[in-house]
């Protein structure tokens, strides 16, 4: 339990930040699912559009320090591999 005014304020800030970060991570997972669902089909144009959107969201998460840049590079590499196999 927070005892000092400073630690009470930090606890309040942490709650707000945790909720915000959770929504950002959810947005990332949603964009990844959207790409993977599109990549299962045979529409290359739609897959490329979904890929660009997913990469944009991934880069945004790196800039906001939600995810590490190496994880982002790994994700983008895997998505690109999926995109190349869409017929």
Biopython code that builds the backbone (N, CA, C, O; Angstrom):
import numpy as np
from Bio.PDB.StructureBuilder import StructureBuilder

atoms = [
    (1, "UNK", "N", (0.843, -1.189, 0.000)),
    (1, "UNK", "CA", (0.000, 0.000, 0.000)),
    (1, "UNK", "C", (0.879, 1.240, 0.000)),
    (1, "UNK", "O", (1.871, 1.315, 0.726)),
    (2, "UNK", "N", (0.506, 2.201, -0.816)),
    (2, "UNK", "CA", (1.275, 3.439, -0.899)),
    (2, "UNK", "C", (1.045, 4.282, 0.355)),
    (2, "UNK", "O", (-0.091, 4.477, 0.788)),
    (3, "UNK", "N", (2.133, 4.775, 0.926)),
    (3, "UNK", "CA", (2.036, 5.530, 2.171)),
    (3, "UNK", "C", (2.223, 7.027, 1.982)),
    (3, "UNK", "O", (1.536, 7.824, 2.621)),
    (4, "UNK", "N", (3.127, 7.409, 1.127)),
    (4, "UNK", "CA", (3.414, 8.831, 0.955)),
    (4, "UNK", "C", (2.588, 9.396, -0.197)),
    (4, "UNK", "O", (2.125, 8.638, -1.049)),
    (5, "UNK", "N", (2.399, 10.694, -0.237)),
    (5, "UNK", "CA", (1.652, 11.294, -1.350)),
    (5, "UNK", "C", (2.276, 10.972, -2.711)),
    (5, "UNK", "O", (1.563, 10.761, -3.693)),
    (6, "UNK", "N", (3.597, 10.936, -2.760)),
    (6, "UNK", "CA", (4.273, 10.649, -4.022)),
    (6, "UNK", "C", (3.956, 9.233, -4.509)),
    (6, "UNK", "O", (3.685, 9.029, -5.692)),
    (7, "UNK", "N", (3.990, 8.261, -3.603)),
    (7, "UNK", "CA", (3.726, 6.888, -4.021)),
    (7, "UNK", "C", (2.248, 6.681, -4.357)),
    (7, "UNK", "O", (1.921, 5.845, -5.199)),
    (8, "UNK", "N", (1.359, 7.426, -3.716)),
    (8, "UNK", "CA", (-0.068, 7.342, -4.078)),
    (8, "UNK", "C", (-0.277, 7.849, -5.495)),
    (8, "UNK", "O", (-1.012, 7.250, -6.280)),
    (9, "UNK", "N", (0.378, 8.961, -5.812)),
    (9, "UNK", "CA", (0.249, 9.524, -7.158)),
    (9, "UNK", "C", (0.835, 8.564, -8.190)),
    (9, "UNK", "O", (0.241, 8.358, -9.248)),
    (10, "UNK", "N", (1.993, 7.976, -7.894)),
    (10, "UNK", "CA", (2.610, 7.028, -8.830)),
    (10, "UNK", "C", (1.680, 5.829, -9.054)),
    (10, "UNK", "O", (1.577, 5.325, -10.172)),
    (11, "UNK", "N", (1.012, 5.378, -8.005)),
    (11, "UNK", "CA", (0.086, 4.254, -8.139)),
    (11, "UNK", "C", (-1.070, 4.628, -9.059)),
    (11, "UNK", "O", (-1.486, 3.823, -9.892)),
    (12, "UNK", "N", (-1.590, 5.843, -8.914)),
    (12, "UNK", "CA", (-2.668, 6.305, -9.802)),
    (12, "UNK", "C", (-2.182, 6.387, -11.245)),
    (12, "UNK", "O", (-2.888, 5.970, -12.164)),
    (13, "UNK", "N", (-0.984, 6.920, -11.446)),
    (13, "UNK", "CA", (-0.432, 7.043, -12.790)),
    (13, "UNK", "C", (-0.217, 5.672, -13.423)),
    (13, "UNK", "O", (-0.464, 5.475, -14.612)),
    (14, "UNK", "N", (0.248, 4.733, -12.608)),
    (14, "UNK", "CA", (0.502, 3.387, -13.123)),
    (14, "UNK", "C", (-0.775, 2.725, -13.613)),
    (14, "UNK", "O", (-0.757, 2.013, -14.617)),
    (15, "UNK", "N", (-1.878, 2.950, -12.921)),
    (15, "UNK", "CA", (-3.156, 2.376, -13.345)),
    (15, "UNK", "C", (-3.535, 2.917, -14.725)),
    (15, "UNK", "O", (-3.907, 2.154, -15.616)),
    (16, "UNK", "N", (-3.440, 4.218, -14.891)),
    (16, "UNK", "CA", (-3.804, 4.842, -16.163)),
    (16, "UNK", "C", (-2.896, 4.346, -17.284)),
    (16, "UNK", "O", (-3.365, 4.007, -18.370)),
    (17, "UNK", "N", (-1.600, 4.306, -17.013)),
    (17, "UNK", "CA", (-0.645, 3.868, -18.038)),
    (17, "UNK", "C", (-0.838, 2.403, -18.398)),
    (17, "UNK", "O", (-0.720, 2.019, -19.562)),
    (18, "UNK", "N", (-1.135, 1.590, -17.393)),
    (18, "UNK", "CA", (-1.345, 0.166, -17.648)),
    (18, "UNK", "C", (-2.537, -0.036, -18.580)),
    (18, "UNK", "O", (-2.471, -0.840, -19.511)),
    (19, "UNK", "N", (-3.626, 0.691, -18.331)),
    (19, "UNK", "CA", (-4.812, 0.587, -19.189)),
    (19, "UNK", "C", (-4.509, 1.074, -20.614)),
    (19, "UNK", "O", (-4.944, 0.464, -21.591)),
    (20, "UNK", "N", (-3.772, 2.160, -20.717)),
    (20, "UNK", "CA", (-3.414, 2.696, -22.033)),
    (20, "UNK", "C", (-2.539, 1.711, -22.800)),
    (20, "UNK", "O", (-2.768, 1.464, -23.984)),
    (21, "UNK", "N", (-1.537, 1.149, -22.123)),
    (21, "UNK", "CA", (-0.651, 0.189, -22.776)),
    (21, "UNK", "C", (-1.401, -1.070, -23.178)),
    (21, "UNK", "O", (-1.102, -1.672, -24.210)),
    (22, "UNK", "N", (-2.380, -1.474, -22.363)),
    (22, "UNK", "CA", (-3.164, -2.651, -22.699)),
    (22, "UNK", "C", (-3.945, -2.422, -23.995)),
    (22, "UNK", "O", (-4.035, -3.315, -24.838)),
    (23, "UNK", "N", (-4.508, -1.223, -24.146)),
    (23, "UNK", "CA", (-5.259, -0.937, -25.362)),
    (23, "UNK", "C", (-4.331, -0.896, -26.577)),
    (23, "UNK", "O", (-4.721, -1.311, -27.668)),
    (24, "UNK", "N", (-3.118, -0.403, -26.396)),
    (24, "UNK", "CA", (-2.165, -0.370, -27.508)),
    (24, "UNK", "C", (-1.757, -1.780, -27.919)),
    (24, "UNK", "O", (-1.681, -2.084, -29.110)),
    (25, "UNK", "N", (-1.494, -2.641, -26.939)),
    (25, "UNK", "CA", (-1.132, -4.024, -27.264)),
    (25, "UNK", "C", (-2.286, -4.736, -27.954)),
    (25, "UNK", "O", (-2.073, -5.547, -28.855)),
    (26, "UNK", "N", (-3.506, -4.431, -27.531)),
    (26, "UNK", "CA", (-4.678, -5.025, -28.159)),
    (26, "UNK", "C", (-4.784, -4.581, -29.617)),
    (26, "UNK", "O", (-5.108, -5.378, -30.498)),
    (27, "UNK", "N", (-4.507, -3.300, -29.860)),
    (27, "UNK", "CA", (-4.539, -2.775, -31.228)),
    (27, "UNK", "C", (-3.515, -3.496, -32.106)),
    (27, "UNK", "O", (-3.790, -3.793, -33.269)),
    (28, "UNK", "N", (-2.346, -3.775, -31.554)),
    (28, "UNK", "CA", (-1.306, -4.494, -32.289)),
    (28, "UNK", "C", (-1.772, -5.906, -32.626)),
    (28, "UNK", "O", (-1.652, -6.347, -33.769)),
    (29, "UNK", "N", (-2.302, -6.611, -31.635)),
    (29, "UNK", "CA", (-2.746, -7.987, -31.884)),
    (29, "UNK", "C", (-3.881, -8.026, -32.900)),
    (29, "UNK", "O", (-3.951, -8.943, -33.718)),
    (30, "UNK", "N", (-4.769, -7.038, -32.852)),
    (30, "UNK", "CA", (-5.871, -6.980, -33.806)),
    (30, "UNK", "C", (-5.345, -6.803, -35.221)),
    (30, "UNK", "O", (-5.827, -7.456, -36.146)),
    (31, "UNK", "N", (-4.361, -5.928, -35.402)),
    (31, "UNK", "CA", (-3.818, -5.712, -36.743)),
    (31, "UNK", "C", (-3.086, -6.955, -37.241)),
    (31, "UNK", "O", (-3.136, -7.267, -38.431)),
    (32, "UNK", "N", (-2.405, -7.670, -36.339)),
    (32, "UNK", "CA", (-1.726, -8.907, -36.733)),
    (32, "UNK", "C", (-2.734, -9.966, -37.155)),
    (32, "UNK", "O", (-2.548, -10.649, -38.162)),
    (33, "UNK", "N", (-3.812, -10.096, -36.369)),
    (33, "UNK", "CA", (-4.845, -11.074, -36.738)),
    (33, "UNK", "C", (-5.480, -10.719, -38.077)),
    (33, "UNK", "O", (-5.765, -11.592, -38.896)),
    (34, "UNK", "N", (-5.696, -9.425, -38.284)),
    (34, "UNK", "CA", (-6.280, -8.993, -39.551)),
    (34, "UNK", "C", (-5.408, -9.360, -40.730)),
    (34, "UNK", "O", (-5.905, -9.814, -41.760)),
    (35, "UNK", "N", (-4.094, -9.164, -40.582)),
    (35, "UNK", "CA", (-3.191, -9.541, -41.670)),
    (35, "UNK", "C", (-3.190, -11.043, -41.889)),
    (35, "UNK", "O", (-3.278, -11.508, -43.026)),
    (36, "UNK", "N", (-3.089, -11.810, -40.800)),
    (36, "UNK", "CA", (-3.020, -13.268, -40.942)),
    (36, "UNK", "C", (-4.277, -13.826, -41.591)),
    (36, "UNK", "O", (-4.209, -14.757, -42.394)),
    (37, "UNK", "N", (-5.427, -13.254, -41.240)),
    (37, "UNK", "CA", (-6.682, -13.705, -41.852)),
    (37, "UNK", "C", (-6.692, -13.368, -43.337)),
    (37, "UNK", "O", (-7.130, -14.179, -44.153)),
    (38, "UNK", "N", (-6.216, -12.185, -43.692)),
    (38, "UNK", "CA", (-6.167, -11.772, -45.094)),
    (38, "UNK", "C", (-5.154, -12.614, -45.863)),
    (38, "UNK", "O", (-5.383, -12.951, -47.025)),
    (39, "UNK", "N", (-4.034, -12.956, -45.221)),
    (39, "UNK", "CA", (-2.981, -13.727, -45.888)),
    (39, "UNK", "C", (-3.424, -15.158, -46.180)),
    (39, "UNK", "O", (-2.871, -15.802, -47.072)),
    (40, "UNK", "N", (-4.412, -15.665, -45.442)),
    (40, "UNK", "CA", (-4.910, -17.011, -45.708)),
    (40, "UNK", "C", (-5.645, -17.075, -47.040)),
    (40, "UNK", "O", (-5.673, -18.121, -47.688)),
    (41, "UNK", "N", (-6.233, -15.968, -47.443)),
    (41, "UNK", "CA", (-6.967, -15.923, -48.704)),
    (41, "UNK", "C", (-6.020, -15.831, -49.884)),
    (41, "UNK", "O", (-4.807, -15.985, -49.744)),
    (42, "UNK", "N", (-6.589, -15.581, -51.037)),
    (42, "UNK", "CA", (-5.767, -15.518, -52.246)),
    (42, "UNK", "C", (-5.705, -14.106, -52.820)),
    (42, "UNK", "O", (-5.220, -13.918, -53.936)),
    (43, "UNK", "N", (-6.179, -13.125, -52.087)),
    (43, "UNK", "CA", (-6.184, -11.747, -52.563)),
    (43, "UNK", "C", (-4.892, -11.054, -52.136)),
    (43, "UNK", "O", (-4.756, -10.625, -50.991)),
    (44, "UNK", "N", (-3.955, -10.951, -53.063)),
    (44, "UNK", "CA", (-2.636, -10.392, -52.749)),
    (44, "UNK", "C", (-2.718, -8.900, -52.410)),
    (44, "UNK", "O", (-2.030, -8.431, -51.504)),
    (45, "UNK", "N", (-3.557, -8.157, -53.136)),
    (45, "UNK", "CA", (-3.691, -6.710, -52.887)),
    (45, "UNK", "C", (-4.155, -6.449, -51.452)),
    (45, "UNK", "O", (-3.593, -5.606, -50.753)),
    (46, "UNK", "N", (-5.173, -7.171, -51.026)),
    (46, "UNK", "CA", (-5.693, -6.999, -49.669)),
    (46, "UNK", "C", (-4.636, -7.385, -48.644)),
    (46, "UNK", "O", (-4.516, -6.738, -47.603)),
    (47, "UNK", "N", (-3.870, -8.431, -48.928)),
    (47, "UNK", "CA", (-2.821, -8.869, -48.010)),
    (47, "UNK", "C", (-1.730, -7.805, -47.899)),
    (47, "UNK", "O", (-1.218, -7.550, -46.808)),
    (48, "UNK", "N", (-1.375, -7.187, -49.023)),
    (48, "UNK", "CA", (-0.352, -6.143, -48.986)),
    (48, "UNK", "C", (-0.832, -4.935, -48.188)),
    (48, "UNK", "O", (-0.065, -4.339, -47.431)),
    (49, "UNK", "N", (-2.091, -4.579, -48.358)),
    (49, "UNK", "CA", (-2.655, -3.459, -47.597)),
    (49, "UNK", "C", (-2.649, -3.770, -46.101)),
    (49, "UNK", "O", (-2.258, -2.929, -45.292)),
    (50, "UNK", "N", (-3.079, -4.974, -45.737)),
    (50, "UNK", "CA", (-3.095, -5.372, -44.329)),
    (50, "UNK", "C", (-1.675, -5.440, -43.774)),
    (50, "UNK", "O", (-1.447, -5.121, -42.607)),
    (51, "UNK", "N", (-0.722, -5.855, -44.605)),
    (51, "UNK", "CA", (0.675, -5.918, -44.183)),
    (51, "UNK", "C", (1.207, -4.521, -43.854)),
    (51, "UNK", "O", (1.850, -4.317, -42.824)),
    (52, "UNK", "N", (0.932, -3.572, -44.739)),
    (52, "UNK", "CA", (1.399, -2.203, -44.513)),
    (52, "UNK", "C", (0.793, -1.626, -43.228)),
    (52, "UNK", "O", (1.474, -0.946, -42.460)),
    (53, "UNK", "N", (-0.477, -1.903, -43.011)),
    (53, "UNK", "CA", (-1.131, -1.420, -41.794)),
    (53, "UNK", "C", (-0.500, -2.053, -40.555)),
    (53, "UNK", "O", (-0.239, -1.366, -39.567)),
    (54, "UNK", "N", (-0.255, -3.363, -40.610)),
    (54, "UNK", "CA", (0.326, -4.066, -39.464)),
    (54, "UNK", "C", (1.736, -3.553, -39.169)),
    (54, "UNK", "O", (2.094, -3.360, -38.007)),
    (55, "UNK", "N", (2.529, -3.335, -40.202)),
    (55, "UNK", "CA", (3.892, -2.839, -40.006)),
    (55, "UNK", "C", (3.859, -1.438, -39.407)),
    (55, "UNK", "O", (4.687, -1.095, -38.563)),
    (56, "UNK", "N", (2.906, -0.640, -39.846)),
    (56, "UNK", "CA", (2.769, 0.708, -39.296)),
    (56, "UNK", "C", (2.449, 0.658, -37.801)),
    (56, "UNK", "O", (3.017, 1.413, -37.012)),
    (57, "UNK", "N", (1.550, -0.225, -37.426)),
    (57, "UNK", "CA", (1.183, -0.359, -36.005)),
    (57, "UNK", "C", (2.370, -0.895, -35.203)),
    (57, "UNK", "O", (2.613, -0.447, -34.082)),
    (58, "UNK", "N", (3.100, -1.840, -35.764)),
    (58, "UNK", "CA", (4.272, -2.397, -35.077)),
    (58, "UNK", "C", (5.300, -1.295, -34.822)),
    (58, "UNK", "O", (5.823, -1.170, -33.714)),
    (59, "UNK", "N", (5.586, -0.501, -35.850)),
    (59, "UNK", "CA", (6.549, 0.586, -35.686)),
    (59, "UNK", "C", (6.067, 1.604, -34.655)),
    (59, "UNK", "O", (6.861, 2.154, -33.892)),
    (60, "UNK", "N", (4.778, 1.841, -34.642)),
    (60, "UNK", "CA", (4.207, 2.768, -33.667)),
    (60, "UNK", "C", (4.420, 2.252, -32.248)),
    (60, "UNK", "O", (4.708, 3.034, -31.343)),
    (61, "UNK", "N", (4.281, 0.952, -32.047)),
    (61, "UNK", "CA", (4.472, 0.370, -30.721)),
    (61, "UNK", "C", (5.935, 0.468, -30.284)),
    (61, "UNK", "O", (6.222, 0.616, -29.096)),
    (62, "UNK", "N", (6.852, 0.387, -31.239)),
    (62, "UNK", "CA", (8.270, 0.533, -30.901)),
    (62, "UNK", "C", (8.551, 1.973, -30.482)),
    (62, "UNK", "O", (9.259, 2.213, -29.504)),
    (63, "UNK", "N", (7.998, 2.922, -31.219)),
    (63, "UNK", "CA", (8.216, 4.326, -30.887)),
    (63, "UNK", "C", (7.650, 4.680, -29.520)),
    (63, "UNK", "O", (8.183, 5.544, -28.824)),
    (64, "UNK", "N", (6.559, 4.003, -29.135)),
    (64, "UNK", "CA", (5.949, 4.255, -27.827)),
    (64, "UNK", "C", (6.547, 3.375, -26.736)),
    (64, "UNK", "O", (6.109, 3.406, -25.586)),
    (65, "UNK", "N", (7.555, 2.589, -27.114)),
    (65, "UNK", "CA", (8.270, 1.697, -26.200)),
    (65, "UNK", "C", (7.358, 0.666, -25.549)),
    (65, "UNK", "O", (7.545, 0.287, -24.393)),
    (66, "UNK", "N", (6.373, 0.224, -26.313)),
    (66, "UNK", "CA", (5.517, -0.866, -25.846)),
    (66, "UNK", "C", (6.209, -2.201, -26.141)),
    (66, "UNK", "O", (6.118, -3.150, -25.363)),
    (67, "UNK", "N", (6.903, -2.250, -27.284)),
    (67, "UNK", "CA", (7.650, -3.446, -27.663)),
    (67, "UNK", "C", (9.076, -3.070, -28.046)),
    (67, "UNK", "O", (9.351, -1.943, -28.457)),
    (68, "UNK", "N", (9.965, -4.031, -27.905)),
    (68, "UNK", "CA", (11.372, -3.821, -28.228)),
    (68, "UNK", "C", (11.557, -3.849, -29.745)),
    (68, "UNK", "O", (10.818, -4.529, -30.458)),
    (69, "UNK", "N", (12.541, -3.110, -30.223)),
    (69, "UNK", "CA", (12.740, -3.007, -31.668)),
    (69, "UNK", "C", (13.137, -4.345, -32.300)),
    (69, "UNK", "O", (12.822, -4.592, -33.464)),
    (70, "UNK", "N", (13.824, -5.207, -31.548)),
    (70, "UNK", "CA", (14.187, -6.517, -32.094)),
    (70, "UNK", "C", (12.955, -7.399, -32.251)),
    (70, "UNK", "O", (12.851, -8.157, -33.216)),
    (71, "UNK", "N", (12.033, -7.304, -31.319)),
    (71, "UNK", "CA", (10.785, -8.064, -31.448)),
    (71, "UNK", "C", (10.001, -7.569, -32.647)),
    (71, "UNK", "O", (9.407, -8.355, -33.384)),
    (72, "UNK", "N", (10.003, -6.252, -32.836)),
    (72, "UNK", "CA", (9.295, -5.673, -33.971)),
    (72, "UNK", "C", (9.911, -6.157, -35.281)),
    (72, "UNK", "O", (9.190, -6.496, -36.220)),
    (73, "UNK", "N", (11.229, -6.190, -35.344)),
    (73, "UNK", "CA", (11.906, -6.653, -36.556)),
    (73, "UNK", "C", (11.563, -8.117, -36.826)),
    (73, "UNK", "O", (11.346, -8.513, -37.971)),
    (74, "UNK", "N", (11.517, -8.907, -35.768)),
    (74, "UNK", "CA", (11.191, -10.331, -35.918)),
    (74, "UNK", "C", (9.759, -10.503, -36.414)),
    (74, "UNK", "O", (9.498, -11.315, -37.301)),
    (75, "UNK", "N", (8.825, -9.732, -35.837)),
    (75, "UNK", "CA", (7.431, -9.804, -36.272)),
    (75, "UNK", "C", (7.290, -9.410, -37.744)),
    (75, "UNK", "O", (6.626, -10.095, -38.521)),
    (76, "UNK", "N", (7.925, -8.298, -38.111)),
    (76, "UNK", "CA", (7.817, -7.819, -39.493)),
    (76, "UNK", "C", (8.418, -8.826, -40.462)),
    (76, "UNK", "O", (7.897, -9.026, -41.559)),
    (77, "UNK", "N", (9.510, -9.458, -40.059)),
    (77, "UNK", "CA", (10.140, -10.471, -40.905)),
    (77, "UNK", "C", (9.201, -11.659, -41.121)),
    (77, "UNK", "O", (9.080, -12.172, -42.233)),
    (78, "UNK", "N", (8.547, -12.081, -40.058)),
    (78, "UNK", "CA", (7.626, -13.216, -40.168)),
    (78, "UNK", "C", (6.401, -12.861, -40.997)),
    (78, "UNK", "O", (5.911, -13.685, -41.770)),
    (79, "UNK", "N", (5.906, -11.639, -40.840)),
    (79, "UNK", "CA", (4.757, -11.212, -41.644)),
    (79, "UNK", "C", (5.138, -11.126, -43.116)),
    (79, "UNK", "O", (4.364, -11.516, -43.991)),
    (80, "UNK", "N", (6.332, -10.614, -43.383)),
    (80, "UNK", "CA", (6.804, -10.513, -44.762)),
    (80, "UNK", "C", (6.928, -11.891, -45.395)),
    (80, "UNK", "O", (6.600, -12.075, -46.567)),
    (81, "UNK", "N", (7.400, -12.852, -44.619)),
    (81, "UNK", "CA", (7.501, -14.232, -45.121)),
    (81, "UNK", "C", (6.113, -14.762, -45.490)),
    (81, "UNK", "O", (5.948, -15.405, -46.527)),
    (82, "UNK", "N", (5.128, -14.495, -44.651)),
    (82, "UNK", "CA", (3.751, -14.918, -44.962)),
    (82, "UNK", "C", (3.246, -14.225, -46.219)),
    (82, "UNK", "O", (2.591, -14.840, -47.060)),
    (83, "UNK", "N", (3.557, -12.942, -46.337)),
    (83, "UNK", "CA", (3.084, -12.170, -47.485)),
    (83, "UNK", "C", (3.660, -12.718, -48.791)),
    (83, "UNK", "O", (2.971, -12.755, -49.811)),
    (84, "UNK", "N", (4.909, -13.139, -48.755)),
    (84, "UNK", "CA", (5.548, -13.661, -49.976)),
    (84, "UNK", "C", (4.900, -14.955, -50.450)),
    (84, "UNK", "O", (4.973, -15.288, -51.632)),
    (85, "UNK", "N", (4.273, -15.679, -49.545)),
    (85, "UNK", "CA", (3.660, -16.962, -49.923)),
    (85, "UNK", "C", (2.184, -16.833, -50.294)),
    (85, "UNK", "O", (1.532, -17.830, -50.604)),
    (86, "UNK", "N", (1.652, -15.600, -50.264)),
    (86, "UNK", "CA", (0.264, -15.389, -50.694)),
    (86, "UNK", "C", (0.256, -15.426, -52.217)),
    (86, "UNK", "O", (1.037, -14.740, -52.877)),
    (87, "UNK", "N", (-0.637, -16.236, -52.754)),
    (87, "UNK", "CA", (-0.641, -16.383, -54.216)),
    (87, "UNK", "C", (-1.452, -15.320, -54.914)),
    (87, "UNK", "O", (-1.544, -15.320, -56.141)),
]
sb = StructureBuilder()
sb.init_structure("model")
sb.init_model(0)
sb.init_chain("A")
sb.init_seg("    ")
for serial, (resi, resn, name, xyz) in enumerate(atoms, 1):
    if name == "N":
        sb.init_residue(resn, " ", resi, " ")
    sb.init_atom(name, np.array(xyz, "f"), 0.0, 1.0, " ", f" {name:<3s}", serial, name[0])
structure = sb.get_structure()
